[in-house]
Amino acid sequence: MEKELLISKEEIQKRVEELAEQISTDYRGQEPIVIGVLKGVIFFFADLVRKTTLSTQIDFIRAASYGSGTTSKGEIRITKNVEVPVAGKPVILVEDIVDTGATLTHIIENLEQKGVASLRVCTLLDKVERREKKVRIDYAGFEVEEGFVVGYGLDYNEKYRHLPDIYILRDDMS
């Protein structure tokens, strides 16, 4: 597999700072619960939360979609749920990448059933053209086109998460 640089670590950090500033402004005077969607979000989540000026609680949620091979049949279930009480609280859901929107829609429904006061979505990468489910993104880092992306928490078979930049992963053409 070959990697082609898509977004540099400097661009990522600049955009994370901008998102954190906007979130801090929007939630001034509030104490939102910030929930990260595991596992790919971990670096973005940590950087984002540290750069806000808010007092927050944090938690994580994880969902898995099941199917055969490399495609999902759309069966999604929560494999790790939030532990912090979210009823009546403002919640910011943080994702690494929003693709079809199916998993995110399932997670949003799960959180809304818990009675959150409000729910906004922040994603590092938004693949709008692949969207199958209508989902509102309140804070988006970068809009990306087609391509499999890795780095800054995003992986391919648990590899490449450690890279500080984001790359498009391509099959060897040799």
N, C-alpha and C positions, 0 to 999 in steps of 0.2 A: 504494500500500500504506500502511496506517495501522499505527502501533505503539501497543500498550497495555502500560504498565509491568507487569511480572510480579514481578521481584525487583530491589530497589535495590542499588546498589553497596555501600552500608553493610551490608546483609544478607548480600551475597556475601562481603565481607571478614570479617565476624564468623564466618560458617560455615567459611570457608577456615581461619581461625585454629583453630577447634574441631577440624576434621579433621586439621590439622597436629599439634596437640597429641596427639590420639588415636594417630596414626601414630607419633609420636615415642615415646610410651609403649609401644606394642605392639612397636616395633623397638629399644628401648633395648639398647645393647650390640652391635647388629648394624650392618652397612653394606649396606643393601639397594640394589639397582639399581632406579631409578625410570624407567619407560618411558612416554612420552607418545604418545598416538595422534594423529597429525597430521591436519588442521591446526587444527581448532577448539579443541583443548585448550591451545594455547600460553599464553594469559594465566593460566588456572587453574593449569596445570602450574608456571609460573614462580612464581606467588604461593605455591602450596602447598609447593614445594621450599624456597623461601627462608624459610618460616615454620616448617619442621621444625627440630629441634635435632640432626639426624642427619648423619653423614658419609655421603654417598651418591655413587654414580655415576649419571649420567643418560644416556638415549638416547631415540631416537624410532623409531616404526614407523608405517607408513602402509598402509592397505588400500583397495582400490576394489572396488565392486560394479558389475557391468555388466548392463545391460538396455536396453530402449528407453524413451524418454520419461522420465517422472518416477518410474517404478517400476523396481525391480531384479528381475532374474530369479533372484536368489540366487547368482549366480556371483561369488565373492569371491576376490580374489588380493592377495597382499602386493606392494605397489609400492615400498616402502622397508623393508628389514629392519633389525633391530638389529645394531649393529656391536660392541658390548661383549660379551665372553663372559659368558653367563648360566648356564652349566652349574654346578650345585651351589650356586647363589646364591639368596638370597631376592629376589623381584621384586615390585614394586608397579606394576601397570598402571594408568595414569591416563587416563580418558576424559572428554570434554566432556559427552556425553549418551549414555545407553543407551536404545535404542528397542526394536526387535524382538529384539535380541540376536544376530542372525545374524553381523554383522561381528565383534562382540566374541568370539563363540564360535570363529570362525575364527582370530582372533589368539591367543586362549588356547591353542588346539590347537597352533599354530605354536610358541609359547614352551615349552609342555610337551614338545614333541618335542626341544627343545634341552636338556632335562634340568635345568630349574630346580629348586632345592631346595624352594621354596614360591612360591605365586603368589596375591596378593590384588589385588582390583579396587577402585579408587576412581573414582567418577564425580561430576561436579558435578550433573548432572541425571539423574533416573531416571524414565522413562516406563513404569512397571510395567504399566499397563493395555494397552499395545501389545506386550508381550512375546510372541514366538512361540517363542523358544528359551529353555530353562531355563538361567539363568546366575546365579551367586552374586555379589552386590555386597557387598563387605565394608565399604566406606565410601561413603555417599551424601550429597551435599550437600543436595539438595532433590528431593522427589518432585513431578513436574509432571503435569498432566492433558493431554488432547488439545490440540493447537495447535502451530503452527510457531513456534519460538523463535529469536530472534537477539540478538546483543550478547555482550560479554565473550568474544569469539572465535568465537561461533556466527554463521553467515552465511546469506544467501539470495543465490545467484548472486555470491558473493564480496563482497557488500555487508553493512554493519552490524557487521562483526567489531569495529570500533574502539569501539563504544558501551560505556561502563563499566557499564551496567545491563543486565538481561535483559528483553526485551520479547516479547510475542506479536505476530506479524505477521498482519495481517488484510487481506483484499481491501477496497478502497474500496467502501463501501456506497452512495455517491452516484450 
